[in-house]
């Protein structure tokens, strides 16, 4: 067996070992969320918890459903931030016992839970909005506008904390989407309260709540889809499986590629296994090093396991595409 594996948190390094019997395993670099994300989560949780309390108080005082709906959404976001934060901490735990990959998949489960949590909040908001159409209520527009305006600032600032990490980590992207959506929703509440103050139309409040619910669903759908895909061990979005197959097939001496599997270890790390037919494999260590470096730099696949087969006369039992 041959292993090319590395574990790091900041700098990326790799180690090479020998091989045996033509079965070769290799893993390159691992990608983790930026180190300052812990601080971003802490700031986000504190700011948003304080804001939820202020929104609930203002919503009850003024009778504004839009404010209470936004508070409910913000409360779900505090829970989602705690979930995402906890998952990033769990993902750093070293492999032990039966958990040979550690707890990296916690980040995927957290992003999936966050998406579901948001959709549950949407259902509650929509239900109350429909009830308000039958029982319209007046609100204190000035307090609503002031409170929601504060929400624009707090949610916008929190979203900026997660913007950098959202490009590479689905878990952090979930936090970013929540905060960015909240900023937009709070802005809509400000506009709605202003319109109600000018027109006196009470139905603007429940209509605005339904618009908020629609915005949340649109923002959450891609997170739910991607999280569910990763939980089902689909290849991460952005990795072209056929391109990986073509890359491996094009390496020197490779005559065939089969049993190719690509899945997410976490929201930032990708694993891959494949069998390659390479009858002339005298330079096996060099081949493994080149193959794994290419998988890392081209596709960001940091934990690759390659099984090299040299006997073309005897087909591998896993060669048929339908066999897993």
C-alpha positions, 0 to 999 in steps of 0.5 A: 500500500502507498499513502500520501496524506496530510493533515493541517490547519493553516499551511498545506503539506504532504507526505509520501510513503512507499507502495506494495502490490500495486495498490496505491493510496494517496491523499493531499491537502485539506482545506479548512474554514478560515481560522477567524470564523470562530470569532465571526460566529461569536460576534454574530451570535451575540449581536443577533441574540440581542437584536432578537430580544429587541425585535420581540419587545418592539413587535409586541409593543407595536403589534407588528407581525412583520417585526415578530416574523423577522424576530422569529427568523432571526431567532432561527438564525441564532440557532443556525449560527450556533449549529454552524459554529459547533460543527466547525469545532467538531470538524477539527477533532482528530480521527479516533476509534471507529470515526476514522474521518473524525467528525468532519461531516458535522459541518454537512449535517449542520448546513442541512439542519440550518436549511430545514430550520429556516423552512420551518420558520417560513411555515410559521411566518406564512401561517400567521400572515394568512391569519392577519388578513382576516384580522388586520391590526394597526401598528406603531410605524415609527418604532417598527422602522427604528427597530428594523433599521437597526436590524439592517445594520446588525445583519449587514455587519454580521453577513460581512463577517462571513462573506470571505469564508462563504465562497469555499465552505457550505457551512459558512455559506449557510451563515452568510445567506441567513445574515444577508437575507435578514438584512434584506428582510429588515430593509423590507420591514422598514419600507413596509412600515413607512408605506403603512404610515403614509397610506393607512393600509393595514394589509401591507403588514401581512403581505410583507410577511408573505414576501419575507417568507418567499425571500427566505425560501428562495435563499434557502433552497440552494442551501438545502439542495447542496446540503442534501446532496453532500449528505447523500455522498454526491460529488460536491457542486463545482467538481466535474466527475467526468473531468476528473475521470478524463484527467486520470485517464490521460495520465502517463501509462493509464489505460483505464479508469473505473470505480471512481467515487467522489464525495465530501468529507466536510463542507471544505474537504473532498475525498476520492477513490478510483481504480486505474489500469496501468500495466507498466507501473515501474515508477509507481511512487512518482505516478502517485505523487503527480496524480495526487498533486494534479487532483489537488491543484485542478479539482481541490480533491485533497484526500485521494485513494488510487488503486493501481491495477497492472494485469489487463488480462483479468478485469476487476470485479468493480469495473462495470459502471453499475457496480458499486 
